[in-house]
Amino acid sequence: MRRRADGGLQAAESVALPNVAIIGCGFVADLYMRSLSLYPEVTVVGAFDIRGERLKAFTDHWKIPLFPSREALFEALPADGLVLNLTNPTAHFEVSRAALEAGRHVYSEKPLAMTMEDAHALAALARSRGLRIGAAPCNQLGESAQLLAAAVRENVAGPVRLAYAEMDDGFIRQAPTDRWLSESGAPWPAADEYATGCTLEHAGYHLGWMMQAFGSVRTVVAASARLAGSEGEAPDFAAGLLAFESGVIARLTCSILAPHNHEIMLVGERGVLKQEKAWANGAPVRFHKRVTVRRRILELPVGRRLSFSGETHRKQGRWGAASMNFALGPVELLEAIASGRPARMSPELALHVTEVTLALQNAGLTQGAQTMATRIGSIEPMPFAARLKT
């Protein structure tokens, strides 16, 4: 069977279609399903969750097959298919390892693993089995991130020297999180979020953008702390300076304390590039030219909006705080598998994002400079992002 864009099923066409299987039917799984509905050519084989009631609610809502075990789901997934590991972060390593050992490609929700030792083990296992593995987030494949990267390549603001990136989500502990429910009724996993940490959960949304534009991070100088909440929970604040090998310095801040701010700003020699909504694939990217007015310099308050010629990618409407197509990453990986080309959502990128994120979150107040051991190559722009519209 094949899933229609409205979530129902119809008979599959005779042509072979890429397939995905879902492990973990919690809050984020609905976001993936809503995004996958933009791709009727992708077949959702089915889903599994260790919580029977949650599994039934999810599969009933989306009208997809329910599997009694992950082994049964792996067996039903064709060899060129992709396991979407949408379990809780502490289960990512074990579930991804099981999928790889079953001979299946994997796309994992963030983080790839909770430690670098486990992350490297997954990448090595995939490589030894001739399999692909990648990890969220994938918003660097979206229109806004690709616009920023193209603007850097084309020197719109002149050479970029400095970047400021904010990932503050407000004082979440005072939010009515008990009323945050997903489309199929899953509660927002507050306890898991606090235990995992806002930096490990959210820093990647900006790191992917910057790595797309600037390449590998050489050094991280960071500080982190738990300023609210309970003993044993992860830091709810982190700030770091990232020294990229390309020469750019970035300052990245993550918290669930400061007022909501998801802006990224790139400072160049002729002005600044800004995008204010990291969780919106289609949010405007603007260039604010620097000018001289009498004895002062300033950036024009109204920026020139950048764009590409023609269509970019399929976009998801707003749900909660996000307007992100969560399927961009899995679909990119499926296309790479089908064509045999290198994937933009590579294990090298997943490892580098994980290492930098762990360096930020685990810094504490006395860590000092940390040298990154992982590296990435250049990330190929998306097909729609060859040139900015003039």
N, C-alpha and C positions, 0 to 999 in steps of 0.2 A: 504494500500500500504506500501511497504518497500523500504527504500532508499539504493541503491547500493553504493559500495565504490567510484564509479565515480561521485556520486551526483545525478544520475537519480533514477527513481522509478521502482520497480518491484512488482509483486504480493507477498503478505506476505505468509509465510509458515503457516502450520496449528498449529505449536507450538506457545505458547504465548511468545511474545517478550517484553522486557522492552521498555518503551516509554518515550520520552521527548518532551516538548513543549517550544518554545522560546518566551520570552517577551523581546523586545528590539532588533532592527536589525542594530545597529550601528557598529562601527569599530571592536570591539572585537567579535561580533557575527560571523563574517567570520572566525576568528581563531578557534572558537568552532566548526563550521561546518566542516572546513577542518580536524580538529582532530577527530570529530565524523565519518568522512568518513573511518577511520581506523576500525570502529566497525559496519560492515554491519548487525550485529544482533540487533542493536539498531534502533528503528523506530522513526523518527522525525515526530510527528503528524502534526506540522505546526508552524506558527509564527504569532505574532501580534506586531505592533508598532503604536504609536499614529500619526506618520508621514506617511501618506498614500503613498507618492511617494517613501520614503525610504523602506517601507514594500514591495511594489511591486517590486522594484529593487532587493531586497534581495531574495524574494521568487521566482522570475523569474530566478535569477542566479542559485539558488540551487535546483530549480524544486521541491519545497515543497508547501503544501497548505497554502493559505493566509486566515486569519480569520479576520472578521470585528470588533471584540471586544475581550478583554481578557476573558470575561465571556464565550463567545462561545468557545474559545480555552480551557479553564478549563473544560468545559463540554465534549469536545471531547477527553480529556486526561483520560485514565483509572485510576482507583484509585491507582494502584501500580506504576503509572508513576511519572515523575519528571518535575517540572517547572524550567527551566533555566532562572533566573532573570538577564538579561544582559542589564538592563536599566542604565541610568546615576546614579552615586552614590547617589545623593539627592533623587532619586525615589526608592532606594532599599527597604527602610522600608515599604513604602506604598504598593508597588507591592508584596513584599513577604507576607505581612499581608493579602492582598486580596487573594493570592493563598492558604494560610493556612486556611483562613476562608471558602474557597471553597472546603476544604478537600483534598488538593493536597500537596505532598511533595515538598520541595524547595531546590534548589542549587543556591546560589546567587554569583554574581561577588563580588569582594572585594570593599569596606568593607561591612560586614554584615549590618551595619547601621552607620549613622554619629555620633551617640551618644551612650553611654553605656546604657542609659535608654531605647532607642528604641531597641538596640540589645537584652537586657534582655527580653523585652516585646515579641519579636519574638520567642526567645527560650522557654519562658513560654507558649506562644500560641501553639507552635508546641507540646510541652509536653502534654498540656491539651487536644489536639485533637488526640493524639496518632500518630503524624506525625513526619517525619524526616526533619531536616534542617541542611545544611552545607554551607560553604562559601569558595570561592577561597582565595588565590592561592592553587594549589594542587601539586606543583612541589616537595614537600617533599615525594610524592609517587613515584617519578621518580628514575631511576637507580642511578644517581650521589648522590642524597640525601640519598638513602638507603645504598649506599656504605659507605658514611661518618658515618652514624649511626651504621652500622655493624662494621666498623673499631673502633669506640668508644667502642662498646660492647665487642669486641675481643681484646682490649688493644693493637692495632697495634702500636700506638705511645706511649704506656704507658698511665697512667692516664692523661686525658686532664684537664688542668688547666685554659686555656685562649683561647678565640676565637676572631678573628678579621673578620668583615664582611663589605664589601663595596657595596653600591648600588648607585653609581654615574653614571649619564647618559650623561655627557657632558653639554655644555652651550646651552640647548635646545631652549632657546628663540632666538638664532641666527640660528637655524636649519631651513631648508626649509619645515617647517611642513605643509604649504599649499599644498605641493605636495605629502604628505603622504596619500595615499588612500588604502582602504582595497580591498579585492578581488572583492567584488560586487560594489565598488565605493564609500563607505562611507569615509568621511574625518576624519583624526585623530582629536579627540575632544579637541583641544588645550585649549579653554576657560575653559572647564570642568576640565581638568587636572590641570590647574593653580589654579582654585578655590578650588578643592578638596585637592590638595597638593601631592607632590611627595612621601612623607613619608607614608601617608594614602594609596596611590596607590601602593607603591612598597616595603615597609619594610617587608611585609608578605612573600615575596619571600625568604628572609633569615630567618625570624622568624620561619617559618614552619620547615625548616631544623634543626634549633637549638633545637626547642621543641621536634622534633622526637628523637634527640640524648640526650638531657639534661633534658627534662621535663619542669616543670613550672618555670616561672620567679617570684621571690619574690619581688624584688625592682628594680625600674628604676630611674636612675639619668641622666637627659637629659637637652639639650639646643636646641632651635630652633629659626630660624629667617627668615624673608623675606629679602633677600639681593639684589634682582632685581625685576623687574615687577612693577605691579600697586597696589595702595592702595586697600585693601579689599581682595587681593589674599592670599592664604595660604602660610605658610613658604616654601621656596625652599631649605632650609638646615636644617638638624637635625642630632644630634649625641647623643648617649646615652650609658651609661654603664648598662648592664643588669646583675643582680645577680640572678642566678638560684638556686633553692633549692638544687640541686645536688652539689653545691659548685663551679661550673664553673662561671667565669666572662666573659662576652662578650662585645665587643665594636662594635656598629653598627652605620654606617654613611650613610645617604641618602641625595642626592642633585641632582639638575638639573643644576649644575654649574661646578663642578670639572670634569676633563676628565673621560671618560667612564672607569669604573672599577667595575666588579661584582664578585670579588674574595671573597672566604671564606677560612680562614686559622685557623686550630685548633692546638694549641700548647700543646704537650704532653711532658712527661719526657724523652722520647727516640727520639723525633723528631717532625716533623710537618706534618699535613695532609693538602693538598691544592686542591681546585677546583676553576678554574678561570672564569667559565661562569655559573652563577646561572640560566640563562634563557635557558640552554641547558641540557635537561634530560640526554643525553648520553656523556656529556663532561668528560674528564679524571679526576679521583681522584688519586692523587699520595701521597705516603709516602716518605718524605725526612728524612732519618736517620741522627741523630746528631752524629758527630764524633769529636775526638780530633786530631788536627794536630799541632805537636810541642807544643807551649804554648797557642794555641787558640782552641776554640770550634766553630764548624760551621755545618750547615745542608748541606748535599750533594746536589749539584745543580741539579743533575738528579735524580728524584724520581722514586720509584718503583710503577708502575701502578697497582691499585687494580681492581679486577673484581669478578663477581659471576660465578659459573659454570652454563652453559646452558643459555636458553633464559630468558630475563627479562620482558619487556613489549613492546607494540607497540609504535613506535617512529614516530614523525612528522618531516619532513624536515624543513630546515631553511626558515623562512618568516620574512623579516625585521631583527630585532635585536634578534629574538627568534627562538629557536628550541625546543619548548615545546609542549607536548601533553596536550592540555587544557581539554581533555575529561577524563583524569585519575580520576579527582575528581567526576564528575557526574557518571561515570561508577562504581566507587567504591561504591558510595551511592546507586545506583540501585542494585548492587549485595548484599549489606547489607540489603536493603529492601526485596529483593526476598528471602534471606536465613533467615531473622529474627535476624541476628547477629548484635553486635554493629558496628557502622561505624567508620572507621579511620577519615573520614571527619565529626566529631561530632560537635554538638552545643557547647560543652565545649571548643573544640579547636577554633572554630570560635569566641567565646566570649573572649578567652584569647588573641588570636592574635589581636582582635579589641582593647582590653583594653591596651595592651602594645603599639600598634601603636599610639593610641590616646595620651598616655602618652608621647611618643617621639615627636609627631608633635605639641602638645599643650603646651609643656614645657615652651616656651619663654626663657628668660634669667635669671629668678629669681625663678623658681619653686622649685628646690631642690629635695630631695629624695621623690619618690612616691611608696607607698606600693600597690601591686596588690591585688585585692579582688577575682579575678577568679583563678581557678586552672584547670589543666588537669590531667588525669591519664596517665599511660604509653600507648603509641601508638604502636599497634601491627605491627611488620615489615610486608612488603609485602611478599606474598608467595615465590617469587623468591629470597628473601633476607635472608634466614635462616643462611647461612654461606658464608664467603668469600672463593674464590678459593685459594687453597694453592699451 
